[in-house]
């Protein structure tokens, strides 16, 4: 369900904000072990290697707001 929204965010805002989405399975990535036993999606937002935000659950408005407020715009 959330994949369609993320795809739209990428196509609508990807160039403007230079965003990238990475999907990972927690049981295959050791650094994501804390998320291994949960069915709830988790969204980790990073900028320059630093985690800025963690959004638990498919909160579409919060994810979009986070992108808009935390990502530097590539438009000059």
PyMOL Python script that loads the backbone (N, CA, C, O; Angstrom):
from pymol import cmd

cmd.read_pdbstr("""\
ATOM      1  N   UNK A   1       0.814  -1.197   0.000  1.00  0.00           N
ATOM      2  CA  UNK A   1       0.000   0.000   0.000  1.00  0.00           C
ATOM      3  C   UNK A   1       0.861   1.266   0.000  1.00  0.00           C
ATOM      4  O   UNK A   1       0.589   2.196  -0.759  1.00  0.00           O
ATOM      5  N   UNK A   2       1.860   1.307   0.816  1.00  0.00           N
ATOM      6  CA  UNK A   2       2.706   2.497   0.954  1.00  0.00           C
ATOM      7  C   UNK A   2       3.616   2.692  -0.259  1.00  0.00           C
ATOM      8  O   UNK A   2       4.036   3.812  -0.548  1.00  0.00           O
ATOM      9  N   UNK A   3       3.919   1.608  -0.962  1.00  0.00           N
ATOM     10  CA  UNK A   3       4.849   1.687  -2.097  1.00  0.00           C
ATOM     11  C   UNK A   3       4.374   2.670  -3.161  1.00  0.00           C
ATOM     12  O   UNK A   3       5.183   3.403  -3.730  1.00  0.00           O
ATOM     13  N   UNK A   4       3.086   2.694  -3.431  1.00  0.00           N
ATOM     14  CA  UNK A   4       2.550   3.621  -4.430  1.00  0.00           C
ATOM     15  C   UNK A   4       2.746   5.074  -4.019  1.00  0.00           C
ATOM     16  O   UNK A   4       3.078   5.921  -4.848  1.00  0.00           O
ATOM     17  N   UNK A   5       2.542   5.357  -2.740  1.00  0.00           N
ATOM     18  CA  UNK A   5       2.750   6.720  -2.242  1.00  0.00           C
ATOM     19  C   UNK A   5       4.218   7.123  -2.352  1.00  0.00           C
ATOM     20  O   UNK A   5       4.535   8.237  -2.771  1.00  0.00           O
ATOM     21  N   UNK A   6       5.106   6.212  -1.974  1.00  0.00           N
ATOM     22  CA  UNK A   6       6.536   6.522  -2.048  1.00  0.00           C
ATOM     23  C   UNK A   6       6.976   6.731  -3.490  1.00  0.00           C
ATOM     24  O   UNK A   6       7.802   7.597  -3.778  1.00  0.00           O
ATOM     25  N   UNK A   7       6.423   5.939  -4.384  1.00  0.00           N
ATOM     26  CA  UNK A   7       6.728   6.116  -5.806  1.00  0.00           C
ATOM     27  C   UNK A   7       6.274   7.494  -6.282  1.00  0.00           C
ATOM     28  O   UNK A   7       6.994   8.171  -7.016  1.00  0.00           O
ATOM     29  N   UNK A   8       5.086   7.903  -5.866  1.00  0.00           N
ATOM     30  CA  UNK A   8       4.594   9.241  -6.227  1.00  0.00           C
ATOM     31  C   UNK A   8       5.477  10.335  -5.630  1.00  0.00           C
ATOM     32  O   UNK A   8       5.793  11.317  -6.302  1.00  0.00           O
ATOM     33  N   UNK A   9       5.876  10.165  -4.369  1.00  0.00           N
ATOM     34  CA  UNK A   9       6.765  11.151  -3.743  1.00  0.00           C
ATOM     35  C   UNK A   9       8.054  11.263  -4.547  1.00  0.00           C
ATOM     36  O   UNK A   9       8.545  12.364  -4.800  1.00  0.00           O
ATOM     37  N   UNK A  10       8.592  10.128  -4.943  1.00  0.00           N
ATOM     38  CA  UNK A  10       9.850  10.136  -5.695  1.00  0.00           C
ATOM     39  C   UNK A  10       9.685  10.894  -7.019  1.00  0.00           C
ATOM     40  O   UNK A  10      10.510  11.740  -7.364  1.00  0.00           O
ATOM     41  N   UNK A  11       8.626  10.586  -7.743  1.00  0.00           N
ATOM     42  CA  UNK A  11       8.441  11.236  -9.037  1.00  0.00           C
ATOM     43  C   UNK A  11       8.024  12.700  -8.900  1.00  0.00           C
ATOM     44  O   UNK A  11       8.368  13.523  -9.748  1.00  0.00           O
ATOM     45  N   UNK A  12       7.288  13.025  -7.844  1.00  0.00           N
ATOM     46  CA  UNK A  12       6.846  14.411  -7.642  1.00  0.00           C
ATOM     47  C   UNK A  12       7.928  15.298  -7.031  1.00  0.00           C
ATOM     48  O   UNK A  12       8.016  16.482  -7.356  1.00  0.00           O
ATOM     49  N   UNK A  13       8.749  14.734  -6.150  1.00  0.00           N
ATOM     50  CA  UNK A  13       9.693  15.554  -5.387  1.00  0.00           C
ATOM     51  C   UNK A  13      11.150  15.099  -5.487  1.00  0.00           C
ATOM     52  O   UNK A  13      12.036  15.757  -4.941  1.00  0.00           O
ATOM     53  N   UNK A  14      11.409  13.995  -6.168  1.00  0.00           N
ATOM     54  CA  UNK A  14      12.751  13.436  -6.217  1.00  0.00           C
ATOM     55  C   UNK A  14      13.806  14.381  -6.752  1.00  0.00           C
ATOM     56  O   UNK A  14      14.878  14.516  -6.163  1.00  0.00           O
ATOM     57  N   UNK A  15      13.514  15.032  -7.857  1.00  0.00           N
ATOM     58  CA  UNK A  15      14.488  15.955  -8.452  1.00  0.00           C
ATOM     59  C   UNK A  15      14.653  17.212  -7.602  1.00  0.00           C
ATOM     60  O   UNK A  15      15.768  17.691  -7.399  1.00  0.00           O
ATOM     61  N   UNK A  16      13.553  17.733  -7.117  1.00  0.00           N
ATOM     62  CA  UNK A  16      13.592  18.967  -6.324  1.00  0.00           C
ATOM     63  C   UNK A  16      14.396  18.770  -5.041  1.00  0.00           C
ATOM     64  O   UNK A  16      15.189  19.633  -4.664  1.00  0.00           O
ATOM     65  N   UNK A  17      14.193  17.643  -4.375  1.00  0.00           N
ATOM     66  CA  UNK A  17      14.832  17.422  -3.086  1.00  0.00           C
ATOM     67  C   UNK A  17      15.991  16.427  -3.133  1.00  0.00           C
ATOM     68  O   UNK A  17      16.662  16.223  -2.121  1.00  0.00           O
ATOM     69  N   UNK A  18      16.234  15.815  -4.267  1.00  0.00           N
ATOM     70  CA  UNK A  18      17.324  14.859  -4.381  1.00  0.00           C
ATOM     71  C   UNK A  18      17.139  13.643  -3.478  1.00  0.00           C
ATOM     72  O   UNK A  18      18.107  13.131  -2.916  1.00  0.00           O
ATOM     73  N   UNK A  19      15.897  13.183  -3.341  1.00  0.00           N
ATOM     74  CA  UNK A  19      15.619  12.086  -2.421  1.00  0.00           C
ATOM     75  C   UNK A  19      15.828  10.726  -3.073  1.00  0.00           C
ATOM     76  O   UNK A  19      15.724  10.565  -4.289  1.00  0.00           O
ATOM     77  N   UNK A  20      16.123   9.771  -2.228  1.00  0.00           N
ATOM     78  CA  UNK A  20      16.254   8.374  -2.645  1.00  0.00           C
ATOM     79  C   UNK A  20      15.530   7.533  -1.616  1.00  0.00           C
ATOM     80  O   UNK A  20      15.585   7.814  -0.419  1.00  0.00           O
ATOM     81  N   UNK A  21      14.858   6.510  -2.083  1.00  0.00           N
ATOM     82  CA  UNK A  21      14.187   5.581  -1.187  1.00  0.00           C
ATOM     83  C   UNK A  21      14.887   4.237  -1.290  1.00  0.00           C
ATOM     84  O   UNK A  21      15.200   3.771  -2.385  1.00  0.00           O
ATOM     85  N   UNK A  22      15.127   3.626  -0.156  1.00  0.00           N
ATOM     86  CA  UNK A  22      15.758   2.316  -0.116  1.00  0.00           C
ATOM     87  C   UNK A  22      14.867   1.413   0.721  1.00  0.00           C
ATOM     88  O   UNK A  22      14.492   1.760   1.841  1.00  0.00           O
ATOM     89  N   UNK A  23      14.538   0.282   0.183  1.00  0.00           N
ATOM     90  CA  UNK A  23      13.703  -0.683   0.902  1.00  0.00           C
ATOM     91  C   UNK A  23      14.603  -1.826   1.334  1.00  0.00           C
ATOM     92  O   UNK A  23      15.400  -2.337   0.548  1.00  0.00           O
ATOM     93  N   UNK A  24      14.467  -2.225   2.595  1.00  0.00           N
ATOM     94  CA  UNK A  24      15.316  -3.289   3.120  1.00  0.00           C
ATOM     95  C   UNK A  24      14.491  -4.233   3.983  1.00  0.00           C
ATOM     96  O   UNK A  24      13.543  -3.818   4.649  1.00  0.00           O
ATOM     97  N   UNK A  25      14.862  -5.499   3.962  1.00  0.00           N
ATOM     98  CA  UNK A  25      14.239  -6.492   4.835  1.00  0.00           C
ATOM     99  C   UNK A  25      15.081  -6.588   6.098  1.00  0.00           C
ATOM    100  O   UNK A  25      16.265  -6.923   6.044  1.00  0.00           O
ATOM    101  N   UNK A  26      14.468  -6.296   7.221  1.00  0.00           N
ATOM    102  CA  UNK A  26      15.190  -6.235   8.490  1.00  0.00           C
ATOM    103  C   UNK A  26      15.879  -7.551   8.844  1.00  0.00           C
ATOM    104  O   UNK A  26      16.918  -7.543   9.504  1.00  0.00           O
ATOM    105  N   UNK A  27      15.319  -8.666   8.419  1.00  0.00           N
ATOM    106  CA  UNK A  27      15.943  -9.951   8.748  1.00  0.00           C
ATOM    107  C   UNK A  27      17.169 -10.249   7.891  1.00  0.00           C
ATOM    108  O   UNK A  27      17.849 -11.250   8.117  1.00  0.00           O
ATOM    109  N   UNK A  28      17.460  -9.404   6.918  1.00  0.00           N
ATOM    110  CA  UNK A  28      18.624  -9.607   6.049  1.00  0.00           C
ATOM    111  C   UNK A  28      19.711  -8.558   6.238  1.00  0.00           C
ATOM    112  O   UNK A  28      20.797  -8.686   5.671  1.00  0.00           O
ATOM    113  N   UNK A  29      19.433  -7.511   7.035  1.00  0.00           N
ATOM    114  CA  UNK A  29      20.395  -6.435   7.257  1.00  0.00           C
ATOM    115  C   UNK A  29      20.684  -6.356   8.760  1.00  0.00           C
ATOM    116  O   UNK A  29      19.816  -5.940   9.528  1.00  0.00           O
ATOM    117  N   UNK A  30      21.877  -6.744   9.187  1.00  0.00           N
ATOM    118  CA  UNK A  30      22.190  -6.766  10.620  1.00  0.00           C
ATOM    119  C   UNK A  30      21.929  -5.444  11.348  1.00  0.00           C
ATOM    120  O   UNK A  30      21.498  -5.460  12.501  1.00  0.00           O
ATOM    121  N   UNK A  31      22.176  -4.322  10.714  1.00  0.00           N
ATOM    122  CA  UNK A  31      21.965  -3.024  11.362  1.00  0.00           C
ATOM    123  C   UNK A  31      20.484  -2.712  11.617  1.00  0.00           C
ATOM    124  O   UNK A  31      20.164  -1.766  12.336  1.00  0.00           O
ATOM    125  N   UNK A  32      19.599  -3.495  11.037  1.00  0.00           N
ATOM    126  CA  UNK A  32      18.163  -3.285  11.216  1.00  0.00           C
ATOM    127  C   UNK A  32      17.535  -4.331  12.132  1.00  0.00           C
ATOM    128  O   UNK A  32      16.317  -4.515  12.114  1.00  0.00           O
ATOM    129  N   UNK A  33      18.342  -5.012  12.924  1.00  0.00           N
ATOM    130  CA  UNK A  33      17.868  -6.098  13.781  1.00  0.00           C
ATOM    131  C   UNK A  33      16.740  -5.678  14.715  1.00  0.00           C
ATOM    132  O   UNK A  33      15.871  -6.494  15.020  1.00  0.00           O
ATOM    133  N   UNK A  34      16.727  -4.438  15.174  1.00  0.00           N
ATOM    134  CA  UNK A  34      15.676  -3.989  16.094  1.00  0.00           C
ATOM    135  C   UNK A  34      14.292  -4.013  15.456  1.00  0.00           C
ATOM    136  O   UNK A  34      13.292  -3.996  16.174  1.00  0.00           O
ATOM    137  N   UNK A  35      14.207  -4.051  14.132  1.00  0.00           N
ATOM    138  CA  UNK A  35      12.941  -4.060  13.421  1.00  0.00           C
ATOM    139  C   UNK A  35      12.536  -5.455  12.950  1.00  0.00           C
ATOM    140  O   UNK A  35      11.505  -5.617  12.297  1.00  0.00           O
ATOM    141  N   UNK A  36      13.337  -6.447  13.275  1.00  0.00           N
ATOM    142  CA  UNK A  36      13.199  -7.795  12.736  1.00  0.00           C
ATOM    143  C   UNK A  36      11.855  -8.460  13.032  1.00  0.00           C
ATOM    144  O   UNK A  36      11.303  -9.115  12.148  1.00  0.00           O
ATOM    145  N   UNK A  37      11.329  -8.321  14.203  1.00  0.00           N
ATOM    146  CA  UNK A  37      10.135  -9.047  14.610  1.00  0.00           C
ATOM    147  C   UNK A  37       8.858  -8.212  14.574  1.00  0.00           C
ATOM    148  O   UNK A  37       7.916  -8.506  15.309  1.00  0.00           O
ATOM    149  N   UNK A  38       8.808  -7.195  13.749  1.00  0.00           N
ATOM    150  CA  UNK A  38       7.618  -6.341  13.704  1.00  0.00           C
ATOM    151  C   UNK A  38       7.059  -6.288  12.284  1.00  0.00           C
ATOM    152  O   UNK A  38       7.799  -6.326  11.301  1.00  0.00           O
ATOM    153  N   UNK A  39       5.746  -6.201  12.207  1.00  0.00           N
ATOM    154  CA  UNK A  39       5.084  -6.086  10.906  1.00  0.00           C
ATOM    155  C   UNK A  39       4.823  -4.627  10.535  1.00  0.00           C
ATOM    156  O   UNK A  39       4.381  -4.337   9.424  1.00  0.00           O
ATOM    157  N   UNK A  40       5.094  -3.721  11.453  1.00  0.00           N
ATOM    158  CA  UNK A  40       4.880  -2.296  11.220  1.00  0.00           C
ATOM    159  C   UNK A  40       6.019  -1.749  10.361  1.00  0.00           C
ATOM    160  O   UNK A  40       7.186  -2.013  10.650  1.00  0.00           O
ATOM    161  N   UNK A  41       5.700  -0.989   9.306  1.00  0.00           N
ATOM    162  CA  UNK A  41       6.775  -0.390   8.524  1.00  0.00           C
ATOM    163  C   UNK A  41       7.450   0.739   9.313  1.00  0.00           C
ATOM    164  O   UNK A  41       6.801   1.460  10.070  1.00  0.00           O
ATOM    165  N   UNK A  42       8.733   0.871   9.124  1.00  0.00           N
ATOM    166  CA  UNK A  42       9.505   1.923   9.781  1.00  0.00           C
ATOM    167  C   UNK A  42      10.231   2.705   8.693  1.00  0.00           C
ATOM    168  O   UNK A  42      10.787   2.120   7.764  1.00  0.00           O
ATOM    169  N   UNK A  43      10.223   4.011   8.812  1.00  0.00           N
ATOM    170  CA  UNK A  43      10.863   4.877   7.841  1.00  0.00           C
ATOM    171  C   UNK A  43      11.954   5.661   8.555  1.00  0.00           C
ATOM    172  O   UNK A  43      11.688   6.418   9.489  1.00  0.00           O
ATOM    173  N   UNK A  44      13.168   5.469   8.103  1.00  0.00           N
ATOM    174  CA  UNK A  44      14.327   6.152   8.677  1.00  0.00           C
ATOM    175  C   UNK A  44      14.770   7.194   7.665  1.00  0.00           C
ATOM    176  O   UNK A  44      15.033   6.871   6.507  1.00  0.00           O
ATOM    177  N   UNK A  45      14.853   8.428   8.096  1.00  0.00           N
ATOM    178  CA  UNK A  45      15.191   9.544   7.213  1.00  0.00           C
ATOM    179  C   UNK A  45      16.603  10.011   7.548  1.00  0.00           C
ATOM    180  O   UNK A  45      16.900  10.375   8.685  1.00  0.00           O
ATOM    181  N   UNK A  46      17.457   9.993   6.543  1.00  0.00           N
ATOM    182  CA  UNK A  46      18.859  10.382   6.724  1.00  0.00           C
ATOM    183  C   UNK A  46      19.216  11.548   5.820  1.00  0.00           C
ATOM    184  O   UNK A  46      18.672  11.702   4.726  1.00  0.00           O
ATOM    185  N   UNK A  47      20.136  12.360   6.300  1.00  0.00           N
ATOM    186  CA  UNK A  47      20.726  13.429   5.492  1.00  0.00           C
ATOM    187  C   UNK A  47      22.201  13.491   5.849  1.00  0.00           C
ATOM    188  O   UNK A  47      22.558  13.634   7.018  1.00  0.00           O
ATOM    189  N   UNK A  48      23.039  13.385   4.860  1.00  0.00           N
ATOM    190  CA  UNK A  48      24.497  13.420   5.057  1.00  0.00           C
ATOM    191  C   UNK A  48      24.962  12.392   6.086  1.00  0.00           C
ATOM    192  O   UNK A  48      25.851  12.671   6.890  1.00  0.00           O
ATOM    193  N   UNK A  49      24.358  11.200   6.059  1.00  0.00           N
ATOM    194  CA  UNK A  49      24.772  10.117   6.941  1.00  0.00           C
ATOM    195  C   UNK A  49      24.228  10.188   8.356  1.00  0.00           C
ATOM    196  O   UNK A  49      24.528   9.318   9.174  1.00  0.00           O
ATOM    197  N   UNK A  50      23.443  11.196   8.659  1.00  0.00           N
ATOM    198  CA  UNK A  50      22.874  11.360  10.000  1.00  0.00           C
ATOM    199  C   UNK A  50      21.370  11.093   9.965  1.00  0.00           C
ATOM    200  O   UNK A  50      20.656  11.600   9.100  1.00  0.00           O
ATOM    201  N   UNK A  51      20.901  10.288  10.921  1.00  0.00           N
ATOM    202  CA  UNK A  51      19.469  10.024  10.989  1.00  0.00           C
ATOM    203  C   UNK A  51      18.759  11.254  11.540  1.00  0.00           C
ATOM    204  O   UNK A  51      19.069  11.728  12.633  1.00  0.00           O
ATOM    205  N   UNK A  52      17.800  11.766  10.765  1.00  0.00           N
ATOM    206  CA  UNK A  52      17.036  12.945  11.162  1.00  0.00           C
ATOM    207  C   UNK A  52      15.696  12.589  11.781  1.00  0.00           C
ATOM    208  O   UNK A  52      15.194  13.309  12.644  1.00  0.00           O
ATOM    209  N   UNK A  53      15.128  11.501  11.351  1.00  0.00           N
ATOM    210  CA  UNK A  53      13.762  11.183  11.753  1.00  0.00           C
ATOM    211  C   UNK A  53      13.537   9.683  11.654  1.00  0.00           C
ATOM    212  O   UNK A  53      14.131   8.998  10.822  1.00  0.00           O
ATOM    213  N   UNK A  54      12.664   9.193  12.525  1.00  0.00           N
ATOM    214  CA  UNK A  54      12.191   7.815  12.458  1.00  0.00           C
ATOM    215  C   UNK A  54      10.678   7.892  12.537  1.00  0.00           C
ATOM    216  O   UNK A  54      10.122   8.433  13.492  1.00  0.00           O
ATOM    217  N   UNK A  55      10.022   7.349  11.531  1.00  0.00           N
ATOM    218  CA  UNK A  55       8.571   7.349  11.477  1.00  0.00           C
ATOM    219  C   UNK A  55       8.114   5.896  11.525  1.00  0.00           C
ATOM    220  O   UNK A  55       8.446   5.103  10.643  1.00  0.00           O
ATOM    221  N   UNK A  56       7.356   5.555  12.554  1.00  0.00           N
ATOM    222  CA  UNK A  56       6.850   4.197  12.703  1.00  0.00           C
ATOM    223  C   UNK A  56       5.412   4.160  12.194  1.00  0.00           C
ATOM    224  O   UNK A  56       4.566   4.948  12.617  1.00  0.00           O
ATOM    225  N   UNK A  57       5.160   3.244  11.293  1.00  0.00           N
ATOM    226  CA  UNK A  57       3.830   3.116  10.709  1.00  0.00           C
ATOM    227  C   UNK A  57       3.732   3.862   9.393  1.00  0.00           C
ATOM    228  O   UNK A  57       4.578   4.692   9.060  1.00  0.00           O
ATOM    229  N   UNK A  58       2.684   3.549   8.658  1.00  0.00           N
ATOM    230  CA  UNK A  58       2.489   4.133   7.330  1.00  0.00           C
ATOM    231  C   UNK A  58       1.761   5.469   7.428  1.00  0.00           C
ATOM    232  O   UNK A  58       0.643   5.612   6.935  1.00  0.00           O
ATOM    233  N   UNK A  59       2.396   6.436   8.061  1.00  0.00           N
ATOM    234  CA  UNK A  59       1.814   7.763   8.257  1.00  0.00           C
ATOM    235  C   UNK A  59       2.202   8.641   7.065  1.00  0.00           C
ATOM    236  O   UNK A  59       3.201   9.359   7.105  1.00  0.00           O
ATOM    237  N   UNK A  60       1.401   8.568   6.017  1.00  0.00           N
ATOM    238  CA  UNK A  60       1.705   9.261   4.758  1.00  0.00           C
ATOM    239  C   UNK A  60       1.893  10.766   4.949  1.00  0.00           C
ATOM    240  O   UNK A  60       2.880  11.306   4.449  1.00  0.00           O
ATOM    241  N   UNK A  61       0.999  11.469   5.644  1.00  0.00           N
ATOM    242  CA  UNK A  61       1.205  12.914   5.816  1.00  0.00           C
ATOM    243  C   UNK A  61       2.511  13.242   6.549  1.00  0.00           C
ATOM    244  O   UNK A  61       3.189  14.209   6.200  1.00  0.00           O
ATOM    245  N   UNK A  62       2.862  12.453   7.550  1.00  0.00           N
ATOM    246  CA  UNK A  62       4.094  12.711   8.297  1.00  0.00           C
ATOM    247  C   UNK A  62       5.330  12.454   7.435  1.00  0.00           C
ATOM    248  O   UNK A  62       6.308  13.198   7.510  1.00  0.00           O
ATOM    249  N   UNK A  63       5.286  11.411   6.625  1.00  0.00           N
ATOM    250  CA  UNK A  63       6.412  11.110   5.732  1.00  0.00           C
ATOM    251  C   UNK A  63       6.613  12.254   4.736  1.00  0.00           C
ATOM    252  O   UNK A  63       7.734  12.717   4.528  1.00  0.00           O
ATOM    253  N   UNK A  64       5.516  12.701   4.123  1.00  0.00           N
ATOM    254  CA  UNK A  64       5.607  13.799   3.149  1.00  0.00           C
ATOM    255  C   UNK A  64       6.098  15.076   3.817  1.00  0.00           C
ATOM    256  O   UNK A  64       6.955  15.771   3.270  1.00  0.00           O
ATOM    257  N   UNK A  65       5.568  15.388   4.986  1.00  0.00           N
ATOM    258  CA  UNK A  65       5.989  16.582   5.716  1.00  0.00           C
ATOM    259  C   UNK A  65       7.476  16.517   6.061  1.00  0.00           C
ATOM    260  O   UNK A  65       8.184  17.520   5.969  1.00  0.00           O
ATOM    261  N   UNK A  66       7.937  15.355   6.451  1.00  0.00           N
ATOM    262  CA  UNK A  66       9.350  15.175   6.786  1.00  0.00           C
ATOM    263  C   UNK A  66      10.234  15.449   5.570  1.00  0.00           C
ATOM    264  O   UNK A  66      11.269  16.107   5.686  1.00  0.00           O
ATOM    265  N   UNK A  67       9.829  14.950   4.418  1.00  0.00           N
ATOM    266  CA  UNK A  67      10.598  15.182   3.186  1.00  0.00           C
ATOM    267  C   UNK A  67      10.669  16.678   2.899  1.00  0.00           C
ATOM    268  O   UNK A  67      11.743  17.221   2.642  1.00  0.00           O
ATOM    269  N   UNK A  68       9.523  17.330   2.945  1.00  0.00           N
ATOM    270  CA  UNK A  68       9.447  18.750   2.585  1.00  0.00           C
ATOM    271  C   UNK A  68      10.211  19.632   3.575  1.00  0.00           C
ATOM    272  O   UNK A  68      10.851  20.602   3.168  1.00  0.00           O
ATOM    273  N   UNK A  69      10.152  19.310   4.859  1.00  0.00           N
ATOM    274  CA  UNK A  69      10.767  20.189   5.856  1.00  0.00           C
ATOM    275  C   UNK A  69      12.238  19.890   6.119  1.00  0.00           C
ATOM    276  O   UNK A  69      12.975  20.791   6.522  1.00  0.00           O
ATOM    277  N   UNK A  70      12.687  18.662   5.905  1.00  0.00           N
ATOM    278  CA  UNK A  70      14.051  18.296   6.264  1.00  0.00           C
ATOM    279  C   UNK A  70      15.011  18.175   5.086  1.00  0.00           C
ATOM    280  O   UNK A  70      16.223  18.291   5.261  1.00  0.00           O
ATOM    281  N   UNK A  71      14.480  17.943   3.891  1.00  0.00           N
ATOM    282  CA  UNK A  71      15.351  17.775   2.726  1.00  0.00           C
ATOM    283  C   UNK A  71      15.723  19.128   2.140  1.00  0.00           C
ATOM    284  O   UNK A  71      14.855  19.980   1.946  1.00  0.00           O
ATOM    285  N   UNK A  72      16.997  19.332   1.857  1.00  0.00           N
ATOM    286  CA  UNK A  72      17.395  20.587   1.214  1.00  0.00           C
ATOM    287  C   UNK A  72      16.891  20.613  -0.234  1.00  0.00           C
ATOM    288  O   UNK A  72      16.989  19.614  -0.946  1.00  0.00           O
ATOM    289  N   UNK A  73      16.373  21.710  -0.646  1.00  0.00           N
ATOM    290  CA  UNK A  73      15.866  21.840  -2.016  1.00  0.00           C
ATOM    291  C   UNK A  73      17.039  21.958  -2.991  1.00  0.00           C
ATOM    292  O   UNK A  73      18.026  22.639  -2.714  1.00  0.00           O
ATOM    293  N   UNK A  74      16.917  21.290  -4.123  1.00  0.00           N
ATOM    294  CA  UNK A  74      17.941  21.371  -5.168  1.00  0.00           C
ATOM    295  C   UNK A  74      17.662  22.507  -6.133  1.00  0.00           C
ATOM    296  O   UNK A  74      18.451  22.758  -7.043  1.00  0.00           O
ATOM    297  N   UNK A  75      16.553  23.193  -5.944  1.00  0.00           N
ATOM    298  CA  UNK A  75      16.232  24.332  -6.815  1.00  0.00           C
ATOM    299  C   UNK A  75      16.899  25.582  -6.261  1.00  0.00           C
ATOM    300  O   UNK A  75      16.875  25.818  -5.053  1.00  0.00           O
ATOM    301  N   UNK A  76      17.485  26.369  -7.127  1.00  0.00           N
ATOM    302  CA  UNK A  76      18.206  27.535  -6.675  1.00  0.00           C
ATOM    303  C   UNK A  76      17.515  28.760  -6.883  1.00  0.00           C
ATOM    304  O   UNK A  76      18.029  29.825  -6.539  1.00  0.00           O
TER     305      UNK A  76
END
""", "prot")
cmd.dss("prot")
cmd.show_as("cartoon", "prot")
cmd.util.cbc("prot")
cmd.orient("prot")
